[in-house]
């Protein structure tokens, strides 16, 4: 009976902690392998920039015009998505505001709470 409980506990630990962590590691490694010159990236330090040069272990990121920094490849936290071109939406008519106050229903507690 104890062996079953321990086995179920280990299975839960694997399913809740180990498996999701491995999945994140695989996704991060795939992201790093797919980096290309010109990609807009976010570094682990919170700096946005564009990749201007790739090496095996390092990435040169342009963070401003004529300003480049060299960061470790593993310090790339993510690639910023390309902005999708959206069709301009027609302006929605503003909702008509109700003409009566919310506290006018005769509840004295609402009148006391009003500023």
WORAHU-V284349 format. One record per helix or strand of 3 or more residues. SS is the DSSP state (H for helix, E for strand). FROM is the first residue (numbers start at 0). TO is the last residue. Records with the same first field share a line. If there is no record, write none. Layout:
BEGIN
SS=FROM-TO + FROM-TO
END
This chain:
BEGIN
H=1-32 + 72-74 + 107-112
E=39-42 + 47-53 + 57-63 + 66-71 + 75-78
END
